[in-house]
Amino acid sequence: MSSGPKPRTPQQVRYAARRQERELRRTIDELSSRHVNGYRAALQAIGTEVEDLFPSVEVGVVVNVDIEVESPVSDALPVIREAVVNAAKHSGQDKIDVYSVVADGRLRTHVRDRGPGIDPVTIERILRGSERAMATRLASVGGTVTISSDSSGTEVTVEVPVL
């Protein structure tokens, strides 16, 4: 008696399809980007990592202008990664949106979930806690991190100058 492949759940099939789509997008971006170390690819890598850690969560990444990753942009990436991981871990939602825009000499990246939100005391604790070192580092390069939250979700905005 041969045992064939185990049946897959709908969630496993969606995850496999998203993984293939990400790989295809990464290949297209590598071929079309004029940057060796592009920001779009860096954000998509964060999305891939988080989806691998939390297979039921989909991370959508939209970048309006691809730029080279160098300081201070590189300083923003660990903060963005932490925001995406926290949203996947705590929001209770299966979709996280990451949207990045370059305007007025600044890169603004928004990480948004549609969870129940977090209270202001918790936001203050987050900004004083382990994330404080990252926020301090961002401030040292002219960047900021803000957290806004209400009953429709939480949004973390990371902003740094583009040199």
C-alpha positions in Angstrom: 0.0 0.0 0.0 1.6 3.3 -1.1 1.0 6.4 0.9 0.6 9.3 -1.4 1.1 13.0 -0.5 -0.8 14.1 2.5 -3.9 16.2 1.8 -3.2 19.9 2.2 -5.4 22.3 4.1 -6.7 25.4 2.3 -4.4 27.5 4.5 -1.4 25.4 3.4 -2.3 25.8 -0.3 -2.7 29.6 0.1 0.6 29.8 1.9 2.4 27.8 -0.9 0.8 30.0 -3.6 1.8 33.2 -1.8 5.4 31.8 -1.4 5.6 31.2 -5.2 4.1 34.6 -5.9 6.7 36.2 -3.7 9.5 34.4 -5.4 8.2 35.5 -8.8 7.9 39.1 -7.6 11.4 39.0 -6.2 12.8 37.8 -9.5 10.9 40.5 -11.4 12.1 43.2 -9.0 15.7 42.0 -9.2 15.6 42.2 -13.0 13.8 45.5 -13.2 15.4 47.4 -10.3 18.4 49.6 -11.1 19.5 49.2 -7.4 21.8 46.4 -6.4 20.4 46.7 -2.8 16.9 47.9 -3.3 14.4 48.9 -0.6 11.5 47.1 -2.3 13.4 43.8 -2.1 14.4 44.5 1.5 10.7 45.0 2.5 9.6 42.0 0.6 12.3 39.9 2.4 10.8 41.1 5.7 7.4 40.1 4.5 8.6 36.7 3.4 10.4 36.1 6.7 7.2 37.1 8.7 5.0 34.9 6.5 7.4 32.0 7.1 7.2 32.6 10.8 3.4 33.1 10.8 2.0 31.0 7.8 -1.6 32.2 8.4 -0.5 35.8 7.9 -0.2 37.5 4.6 2.1 40.6 4.3 1.3 42.9 1.4 4.1 45.2 0.4 3.7 48.3 -1.8 6.6 50.6 -2.5 6.0 53.7 -4.7 9.7 54.4 -5.5 12.5 51.9 -5.1 15.7 53.3 -3.6 19.1 52.0 -2.6 19.3 50.8 1.0 22.0 52.8 2.7 22.0 54.7 6.0 19.7 56.1 7.2 17.3 53.9 5.2 19.1 50.8 6.5 18.5 52.0 10.1 14.7 51.9 9.5 14.6 48.2 8.4 14.9 46.6 11.9 12.2 48.9 13.2 9.9 48.0 10.3 10.6 44.3 10.8 9.8 44.5 14.4 6.5 46.3 13.6 5.5 43.7 11.1 6.4 40.8 13.5 4.4 42.5 16.3 1.4 43.0 14.0 1.5 39.3 13.0 1.9 38.2 16.6 -0.6 40.4 18.3 -3.2 41.8 15.9 -5.1 38.6 15.5 -5.5 39.4 11.8 -4.4 37.4 8.7 -3.4 40.5 6.6 -0.8 43.1 7.3 -0.2 46.0 4.9 3.2 47.6 4.4 3.2 50.8 2.3 6.2 52.9 1.6 6.4 56.3 -0.1 9.3 58.7 -0.8 8.2 62.4 -0.7 9.8 65.7 0.3 13.2 64.0 0.8 11.8 61.5 3.3 11.0 57.8 3.2 7.8 57.0 5.1 6.9 53.4 5.7 3.5 52.5 7.2 2.8 49.1 8.8 -0.9 48.6 9.3 -3.1 45.9 10.7 -6.8 45.8 11.1 -6.8 44.3 14.6 -8.7 45.6 17.7 -6.0 48.2 18.4 -3.9 48.8 21.5 -4.4 51.2 24.3 -2.3 54.4 24.7 -0.6 53.1 27.9 0.7 50.0 26.0 1.8 52.3 23.1 3.8 54.4 25.7 5.3 51.2 27.2 6.3 50.0 23.7 8.0 53.3 22.9 9.9 53.2 26.3 10.7 49.5 26.1 13.0 47.5 23.9 12.0 49.5 20.9 13.4 52.6 22.5 16.9 51.8 21.4 15.8 51.4 17.8 13.7 54.7 18.0 16.8 56.4 19.5 18.9 55.2 16.7 16.4 56.4 14.2 16.3 59.8 15.9 20.1 60.0 15.6 19.9 59.9 11.8 16.9 62.3 11.6 14.2 59.6 11.7 11.0 59.0 13.8 8.7 56.2 14.7 5.1 56.8 15.6 2.3 54.5 16.6 -1.4 55.2 16.2 -4.1 52.9 17.2 -7.9 52.7 17.5 -10.6 50.1 17.3 -10.0 49.8 13.5 -6.3 48.8 13.9 -2.8 49.9 14.6 -0.4 51.7 12.3 3.3 52.1 12.9 5.0 54.8 10.8 8.7 54.8 10.4 10.2 57.9 8.7 13.8 58.7 7.7 15.5 61.2 5.5 16.6 60.0 2.1 20.1 61.3 1.4 
